[in-house]
Amino acid sequence: MVLEWKWDRITMDFVTGLPLTPKKKDAIWVVVDRLTKSAHFISVCIDYSLNKLADLYIGEIVRLHRVPISIIPDKDPRFTLWFSKKLQEALGKKLNFSTTFHPQTNCQSERVIQILEDMLGCCILEFKGSWEKYLPLIEFAYNNSFQSSLKMAPYKALYGRKCRTLLYWTELRKNQIHGVNFVTPLTHN
């Protein structure tokens, strides 16, 4: 199968069983682009209706990337079929895309979820706060982390360049060398 373009073919899954946040969220909806491996992590309540999820999808994904050609579920193909119908209703037009189940693609969202859970655990342990507060930073960190299958970060695969951050604001090049003064050790008196 040839992947047409970025965010044409996506996988989606949920991370459930999370502690309830002050905003009454208890799950994360993970939406992953199959081509660039870039992902969005959307805090949700596991009891959200399909109408609510369709509205969230339009607000969080379609506004940035457009409607996909195919949605590949990682667990329950029935959810994706029902979701696609609600998405069509919310958009007010008939969509012509595939919602077929491909067990061989299960590992894509599974791997992203494994990374997400590891990062969530670190944030919760380190900052002792609600996981929902740190979700945007976790998404940013994931999308800017090197992926061996891509040989680059998802951000670079999506936008064609490395991301500049406030922590390291410079033009990044492969041949750029930083001296030993780049990191200086702390000395104790």
C-alpha positions as CSV (number, residue, x, y, z in Angstrom):
1,M,0.0,0.0,0.0
2,V,1.3,3.4,-0.9
3,L,0.7,6.2,1.6
4,E,-0.5,9.3,-0.2
5,W,0.3,12.2,2.1
6,K,0.7,13.3,5.6
7,W,-2.4,12.6,7.8
8,D,-4.2,10.8,5.0
9,R,-4.2,7.5,6.9
10,I,-4.5,7.4,10.7
11,T,-4.8,5.0,13.5
12,M,-6.5,5.8,16.8
13,D,-6.8,4.2,20.2
14,F,-7.5,5.1,23.8
15,V,-5.5,5.0,27.0
16,T,-8.0,4.3,29.7
17,G,-8.0,3.7,33.5
18,L,-6.3,7.0,34.3
19,P,-7.0,8.9,37.5
20,L,-9.9,11.4,37.2
21,T,-8.6,14.9,36.6
22,P,-10.1,18.1,38.1
23,K,-11.7,18.7,34.6
24,K,-13.3,15.2,34.8
25,K,-11.1,13.5,32.2
26,D,-10.1,9.9,32.7
27,A,-8.7,8.8,29.3
28,I,-6.5,9.9,26.4
29,W,-7.5,9.6,22.8
30,V,-4.4,8.8,20.8
31,V,-4.5,9.7,17.1
32,V,-1.4,8.8,15.0
33,D,-0.5,9.6,11.4
34,R,0.8,6.4,9.8
35,L,3.2,8.2,7.5
36,T,5.0,10.7,9.8
37,K,4.2,8.9,13.1
38,S,3.2,12.3,14.5
39,A,0.5,12.0,17.1
40,H,-2.1,14.0,19.0
41,F,-3.0,13.2,22.6
42,I,-6.5,14.4,23.5
43,S,-7.8,14.2,27.0
44,V,-11.3,12.8,27.1
45,C,-13.9,11.2,29.4
46,I,-14.3,7.5,28.6
47,D,-18.1,8.1,28.6
48,Y,-18.1,10.8,25.9
49,S,-20.7,10.1,23.2
50,L,-19.7,9.5,19.6
51,N,-21.1,13.0,18.8
52,K,-18.8,14.6,21.3
53,L,-15.8,12.6,20.0
54,A,-16.7,13.6,16.4
55,D,-16.8,17.3,17.5
56,L,-13.5,16.9,19.3
57,Y,-11.9,15.3,16.3
58,I,-13.0,18.1,14.0
59,G,-11.7,20.7,16.5
60,E,-8.4,19.0,17.3
61,I,-7.4,17.0,14.1
62,V,-9.4,18.1,11.0
63,R,-8.7,21.8,11.7
64,L,-5.0,21.0,11.5
65,H,-4.7,18.2,9.0
66,R,-8.1,17.8,7.1
67,V,-10.3,14.7,6.9
68,P,-8.3,11.4,6.4
69,I,-8.7,8.9,3.6
70,S,-8.7,6.0,6.1
71,I,-9.1,5.5,9.8
72,I,-7.6,2.2,11.0
73,P,-8.8,1.1,14.4
74,D,-6.3,-0.6,16.7
75,K,-8.8,-2.5,18.8
76,D,-12.5,-2.3,17.8
77,P,-13.4,-1.8,14.1
78,R,-17.0,-1.3,15.2
79,F,-16.0,1.9,17.1
80,T,-14.4,3.3,13.9
81,L,-17.4,2.5,11.8
82,W,-19.8,4.2,14.2
83,F,-17.3,7.1,14.7
84,S,-17.0,7.7,10.9
85,K,-20.8,7.9,10.6
86,K,-20.9,10.5,13.4
87,L,-18.1,12.4,11.8
88,Q,-20.0,12.5,8.5
89,E,-23.1,13.8,10.3
90,A,-21.0,16.5,12.1
91,L,-19.4,17.6,8.9
92,G,-22.8,17.5,7.1
93,K,-21.5,15.6,4.1
94,K,-20.9,12.1,2.9
95,L,-17.3,11.0,3.3
96,N,-15.7,8.3,1.2
97,F,-13.0,6.8,3.2
98,S,-12.0,3.3,4.5
99,T,-12.5,2.1,8.0
100,T,-11.1,-1.4,7.6
101,F,-9.5,-3.3,10.4
102,H,-5.8,-4.2,9.8
103,P,-4.4,-6.3,12.7
104,Q,-0.9,-5.9,11.2
105,T,-1.0,-2.1,12.0
106,N,-1.8,-2.6,15.7
107,C,1.8,-2.1,16.7
108,Q,1.8,1.5,15.6
109,S,-0.6,2.9,18.1
110,E,0.5,0.4,20.7
111,R,4.1,1.7,20.5
112,V,2.9,5.3,20.7
113,I,0.8,4.4,23.7
114,Q,3.7,2.6,25.4
115,I,5.8,5.8,25.0
116,L,2.9,8.0,26.2
117,E,2.4,5.9,29.3
118,D,6.1,6.0,30.1
119,M,6.1,9.8,29.7
120,L,2.9,10.2,31.8
121,G,4.4,8.1,34.6
122,C,7.5,10.4,34.7
123,C,5.5,13.6,34.7
124,I,3.1,12.4,37.5
125,L,6.0,11.2,39.6
126,E,8.1,14.3,39.0
127,F,5.5,17.0,39.2
128,K,2.9,15.4,41.5
129,G,0.0,16.8,39.5
130,S,-2.8,16.0,37.2
131,W,-1.7,14.2,34.0
132,E,-4.0,16.4,32.0
133,K,-1.9,19.5,32.8
134,Y,1.2,17.9,31.3
135,L,-0.4,16.3,28.2
136,P,0.4,19.1,25.8
137,L,4.1,19.0,26.8
138,I,4.1,15.2,26.5
139,E,2.7,15.5,23.0
140,F,5.4,18.0,22.2
141,A,8.1,15.8,23.6
142,Y,6.9,12.7,21.7
143,N,6.6,14.6,18.4
144,N,10.1,15.9,18.8
145,S,11.8,12.6,19.8
146,F,13.9,10.6,17.3
147,Q,12.0,7.6,15.9
148,S,14.2,4.9,14.6
149,S,11.6,3.7,12.1
150,L,11.7,7.2,10.5
151,K,15.3,8.0,11.2
152,M,14.1,11.4,12.4
153,A,11.5,13.0,14.8
154,P,7.8,13.0,13.7
155,Y,7.9,16.8,13.8
156,K,10.6,16.8,11.1
157,A,8.8,14.2,9.0
158,L,5.6,16.4,9.2
159,Y,7.1,19.9,8.7
160,G,10.4,19.1,6.9
161,R,12.6,20.7,9.5
162,K,13.7,20.2,13.1
163,C,11.7,22.1,15.8
164,R,13.3,25.0,17.5
165,T,12.5,25.3,21.2
166,L,13.1,27.9,23.8
167,L,15.5,25.5,25.5
168,Y,17.8,25.4,22.5
169,W,17.1,28.3,20.1
170,T,19.6,27.8,17.2
171,E,19.5,26.5,13.7
172,L,20.2,22.8,13.9
173,R,22.5,21.1,11.5
174,K,24.0,17.7,11.5
175,N,27.5,19.0,11.1
176,Q,27.3,21.5,14.0
177,I,29.7,20.7,16.8
178,H,29.4,22.2,20.3
179,G,32.4,22.4,22.5
180,V,32.8,21.2,26.0
181,N,31.4,24.4,27.4
182,F,27.9,23.5,26.0
183,V,27.2,21.7,29.3
184,T,29.0,22.8,32.4
185,P,29.0,20.7,35.6
186,L,27.8,22.1,38.9
187,T,30.5,22.5,41.5
188,H,29.7,22.1,45.2
189,N,31.4,24.4,47.7
